[in-house]
Amino acid sequence: MDTVKNRFAETLSYPADMQKGMRTDIGSTKRVEALNKLLRETRPGICLHLARAYTEIFRENEADPVPIRFAKAFQKAVDTIEPAIYDGELIVGLSSCGLKKIPVLPFNQGPWLLKELDTINTRPVNPVYVSDEQIAEARELLSWWQGKAQYDMIRRRIPSELFNKTQGTGWGEAAGYFYQGGSHFCANFEPILHGGLISHEKLIKEKLAALDYTNPNDIDKKPFYESLLMTIDGIRTYSEKFSRKALEMAEAETDPIRKQELLDIAERTAHVPYYPARNFAEAIQAIWFIQFCLHMEGPGMTYTIGRLDVMAYPYYKADIDHQGAGSGNS
């Protein structure tokens, strides 16, 4: 145990008092223990795929409505990020290019992260490994967002006296909201589980077709609906990339058990979240896929899954009942 702790401390440079509870030898099964060990011993880093995509799209499409720019940037991001599937994983998906690779979100983080780059490797709390090349590229990308990020937009809209009172004064702390795209919410997963994103796509197309462009109130709705369709298309594209990745890994896998697991992953990610979940594993995969996609546009400040037990139990029970019926049990 001491050897594990020492290796973890050397790898991550975390102070000893931050290592409490970070044991890598714990798991309900050997699979969970191995995944826990991988997670705990992987050094945090950053991923610049989102920063590149959002900077490129926002810089080159300034005439587009904001919802369209966000949707185009999301599509660009999922087109450029290669899916990663790790040994032992059954439910897959990441909001970045690798395990514990933190996505850089310039619209939210631009103003303050630029100041952190010089000390991000050495700060005493939550040090993050960033190469010199990444620091140089991140500095260039984030510099473009100065004056254009969410913080700057809020700063221009709030009276100076009120703005100053809401940051570190104890009067009413709101600074965290200046740097993040929403927080303290739970996505409505159940309609996606029951109808898939395809049902949302159908409804959006109906709303789009019903717009009356002689009505001023409908004019701004068009780019909003179009951006939703683009986002759904991006999510479907990304899930299908995971499906193809799992199939490629299955072809090269020599362990028959793991090969079948990878084939199952490929089938799940080809189906959900675009189509309705058909079983417990697909329900969990669909929820996780939507959850990490949310993290691709916001820092993830209390983006909660909610009542997973309530949402997933009907699928779990149906699977158990089906297994029981197949074995002749009542």
C-alpha positions in Angstrom: 0.0 0.0 0.0 2.8 2.4 0.8 4.5 1.7 -2.5 1.2 2.5 -4.3 0.9 5.8 -2.4 4.5 6.7 -3.1 4.2 6.0 -6.8 1.0 8.0 -6.9 2.6 10.9 -5.1 5.6 10.9 -7.5 3.4 10.7 -10.5 0.9 13.4 -9.6 3.0 15.6 -7.2 0.0 15.9 -4.9 0.6 16.8 -1.3 0.3 14.0 1.2 -2.8 15.4 2.8 -4.6 15.2 -0.6 -3.9 11.5 -1.1 -6.3 10.4 1.7 -8.8 8.0 0.2 -7.0 7.8 -3.1 -6.4 4.0 -2.9 -5.9 2.1 -6.1 -6.4 -1.4 -4.6 -10.1 -1.1 -4.0 -12.9 -2.4 -6.3 -16.1 -4.4 -6.0 -14.7 -6.7 -8.8 -11.3 -7.2 -10.4 -12.5 -5.1 -13.3 -13.5 -2.2 -11.1 -10.3 -2.4 -9.2 -8.2 -2.3 -12.4 -10.2 0.7 -13.7 -9.9 2.4 -10.3 -6.1 1.9 -10.4 -5.9 3.3 -14.0 -7.9 6.3 -13.0 -6.0 7.1 -9.8 -2.6 6.6 -11.4 -3.2 8.6 -14.5 -1.8 12.1 -14.3 -4.2 14.9 -15.2 -3.5 16.7 -18.4 -5.4 18.9 -20.8 -7.1 18.4 -24.2 -7.1 21.3 -26.7 -9.5 19.8 -29.3 -12.5 21.8 -28.1 -10.4 24.9 -27.8 -9.2 24.6 -31.4 -12.7 23.9 -32.7 -14.5 26.6 -30.8 -11.9 29.2 -31.6 -11.8 28.3 -35.3 -15.6 28.4 -35.7 -16.2 31.5 -33.7 -13.4 33.4 -35.4 -14.4 32.4 -38.9 -18.2 32.7 -38.5 -18.7 35.9 -36.6 -21.7 36.8 -38.7 -23.6 33.6 -37.7 -26.1 33.7 -34.9 -24.6 32.5 -31.6 -26.6 29.2 -31.4 -25.3 28.3 -34.9 -21.7 29.0 -34.0 -22.0 26.9 -30.9 -23.5 24.0 -32.9 -20.9 24.3 -35.6 -18.2 24.3 -33.0 -19.6 21.2 -31.3 -19.8 19.4 -34.6 -16.2 20.4 -35.4 -15.0 19.2 -32.0 -16.6 15.7 -32.3 -15.3 15.4 -35.8 -11.7 15.9 -34.6 -11.6 14.1 -31.3 -10.7 10.4 -31.6 -12.7 8.2 -29.3 -10.8 6.4 -26.5 -11.8 3.0 -25.1 -9.8 1.6 -22.2 -9.2 -2.0 -21.1 -12.1 -3.3 -19.1 -14.5 -0.5 -19.9 -18.1 -1.6 -20.7 -19.7 1.9 -20.7 -17.6 4.2 -22.8 -17.3 7.9 -23.6 -15.2 10.9 -22.8 -15.6 14.7 -23.3 -12.0 15.0 -24.3 -9.2 13.1 -26.1 -8.2 10.8 -23.2 -8.6 9.8 -19.6 -8.2 12.8 -17.2 -7.4 15.0 -20.2 -9.3 18.1 -19.1 -11.1 19.9 -22.0 -10.2 23.5 -22.4 -13.4 25.6 -23.0 -12.3 29.0 -24.1 -15.8 30.7 -24.1 -16.1 29.9 -20.4 -12.5 29.7 -19.2 -10.6 32.1 -21.5 -10.1 35.1 -19.1 -8.8 33.3 -16.1 -7.2 30.2 -17.5 -4.8 32.3 -19.5 -3.4 33.6 -16.2 -3.0 30.1 -14.9 -0.8 28.7 -17.7 2.5 29.7 -16.1 1.8 27.9 -12.8 -0.6 25.1 -13.9 2.2 22.5 -13.7 3.5 23.5 -10.3 0.6 24.9 -8.3 0.1 23.1 -4.9 -3.6 22.3 -5.4 -4.7 20.2 -8.5 -1.5 20.5 -10.6 -2.1 19.6 -14.2 0.6 18.4 -16.6 0.7 20.6 -19.6 3.6 20.4 -22.1 5.4 23.5 -23.3 3.9 23.1 -26.7 0.4 22.9 -25.2 1.0 26.0 -23.1 2.1 27.9 -26.2 -0.9 26.8 -28.2 -3.4 27.3 -25.4 -2.0 30.9 -24.9 -2.5 31.6 -28.6 -6.1 30.2 -28.6 -7.2 31.8 -25.3 -5.8 35.2 -26.3 -8.3 35.4 -29.1 -11.1 35.2 -26.5 -10.1 38.1 -24.5 -13.0 40.5 -24.5 -15.3 37.9 -26.2 -15.8 35.3 -23.5 -18.8 34.8 -21.3 -17.1 36.7 -18.5 -16.6 39.7 -20.7 -20.2 39.6 -22.0 -21.5 39.6 -18.4 -19.1 42.3 -17.4 -20.4 44.6 -20.0 -24.1 44.0 -19.1 -23.9 44.4 -15.3 -23.4 47.8 -13.6 -19.8 48.1 -12.2 -21.0 48.6 -8.6 -23.1 45.4 -8.7 -20.4 43.5 -10.6 -17.7 44.3 -8.0 -20.0 43.4 -5.1 -20.6 39.8 -6.5 -16.9 38.8 -6.5 -15.2 37.8 -3.3 -16.9 40.4 -1.1 -19.2 38.2 0.9 -22.1 40.3 -0.2 -23.3 37.8 -2.7 -20.8 35.5 -4.4 -21.6 34.9 -8.1 -18.2 35.0 -9.7 -18.4 31.2 -10.5 -21.3 31.8 -12.8 -19.3 34.3 -14.8 -17.0 31.5 -16.0 -19.4 28.7 -16.7 -22.3 27.9 -19.0 -24.9 27.0 -16.4 -24.7 24.9 -13.3 -26.8 23.1 -10.7 -29.0 21.3 -13.1 -30.1 17.8 -14.1 -30.7 16.9 -17.7 -34.1 15.4 -18.6 -32.8 11.9 -19.5 -36.0 9.9 -19.5 -37.4 11.2 -22.8 -34.1 10.3 -24.5 -34.2 6.8 -23.0 -37.8 6.3 -24.1 -37.7 8.0 -27.4 -34.1 8.5 -28.3 -32.7 11.7 -29.8 -34.6 10.8 -33.0 -37.8 11.7 -31.3 -36.4 15.1 -30.4 -35.2 15.5 -33.9 -38.7 14.8 -35.3 -40.3 17.4 -32.9 -37.7 20.0 -33.8 -38.2 19.5 -37.5 -42.0 19.9 -37.0 -41.4 23.2 -35.0 -39.0 24.4 -37.7 -41.5 23.7 -40.5 -44.3 25.5 -38.6 -42.4 28.8 -38.2 -44.1 31.9 -39.7 -41.4 34.2 -41.0 -43.9 37.1 -41.2 -44.1 36.9 -37.4 -41.2 38.7 -35.8 -41.3 36.4 -32.8 -40.5 33.4 -35.0 -37.5 34.9 -36.7 -35.0 34.2 -33.9 -36.4 30.7 -33.4 -35.0 29.4 -36.8 -31.3 29.5 -35.8 -32.2 28.0 -32.4 -34.0 25.0 -34.0 -31.3 24.6 -36.6 -28.6 24.5 -33.9 -30.5 21.8 -32.1 -30.6 19.6 -35.2 -26.9 20.2 -35.7 -26.1 19.2 -32.1 -28.1 16.0 -32.4 -26.3 15.2 -35.6 -23.0 15.8 -33.7 -23.9 13.5 -30.8 -24.9 10.8 -33.3 -21.7 11.2 -35.2 -19.6 10.9 -32.0 -21.5 7.8 -30.7 -21.0 6.1 -34.1 -17.3 6.9 -33.9 -17.2 4.9 -30.7 -19.0 2.1 -32.3 -16.5 1.9 -35.1 -13.6 2.1 -32.6 -15.0 -0.8 -30.6 -15.4 -2.9 -33.8 -11.7 -2.1 -34.8 -10.6 -3.2 -31.3 -12.7 -6.3 -31.4 -11.1 -7.4 -34.7 -7.7 -7.2 -33.1 -8.7 -8.7 -29.7 -7.5 -12.3 -29.0 -9.4 -12.8 -25.7 -12.8 -14.1 -26.7 -14.5 -12.6 -23.6 -13.2 -9.1 -24.2 -13.9 -9.5 -27.9 -17.6 -10.1 -27.2 -17.6 -7.1 -24.8 -16.2 -4.9 -27.5 -18.8 -6.1 -30.0 -21.5 -5.4 -27.4 -20.1 -1.8 -26.9 -20.1 -1.4 -30.7 -23.8 -2.4 -30.9 -24.8 -0.1 -28.0 -23.1 3.0 -29.2 -24.4 2.5 -32.7 -27.9 2.5 -31.2 -28.1 5.0 -28.3 -28.6 7.8 -27.6 -30.0 8.4 -31.1 -32.5 5.6 -30.8 -34.4 4.5 -27.6 -32.7 2.3 -25.1 -33.7 -1.4 -25.4 -32.1 -2.7 -22.2 -30.3 -1.8 -19.0 -26.8 -1.5 -20.5 -28.1 0.8 -23.3 -29.9 2.9 -20.8 -26.7 3.5 -18.8 -24.7 4.1 -22.0 -27.3 6.6 -23.2 -27.3 8.6 -19.9 -23.5 8.6 -19.8 -23.2 9.8 -23.4 -25.5 12.7 -22.9 -23.9 13.6 -19.6 -20.4 13.8 -21.0 -21.6 15.7 -24.0 -22.9 18.4 -21.7 -19.3 18.7 -20.3 -18.1 19.5 -23.8 -19.8 22.9 -23.6 -19.6 23.7 -19.9 -17.2 23.1 -17.0 -19.5 20.6 -15.5 -20.3 22.5 -12.3 -22.8 20.2 -10.6 -24.2 18.7 -13.8 -26.0 15.9 -11.9 -27.3 12.7 -13.3 -30.2 12.7 -10.8 -32.3 9.6 -9.9 -30.4 7.0 -11.9 -32.1 4.3 -9.9 -35.6 5.5 -10.9 -34.6 6.0 -14.6 -32.7 2.8 -15.1 -34.7 0.4 -12.9 -37.4 -0.5 -15.5 -34.7 -1.6 -17.9 -32.8 -3.5 -15.2 -36.0 -5.3 -14.1 -37.0 -6.1 -17.7 -33.5 -7.7 -18.3 -33.7 -9.7 -15.1 -37.3 -10.9 -15.9 -36.2 -11.8 -19.4 -33.2 -13.8 -18.0 -35.5 -15.6 -15.5 -38.0 -16.5 -18.2 -35.2 -17.8 -20.4 -34.0 -20.1 -17.7 -37.4 -21.4 -16.9 -37.6 -19.5 -13.5 -40.8 -17.6 -12.6 
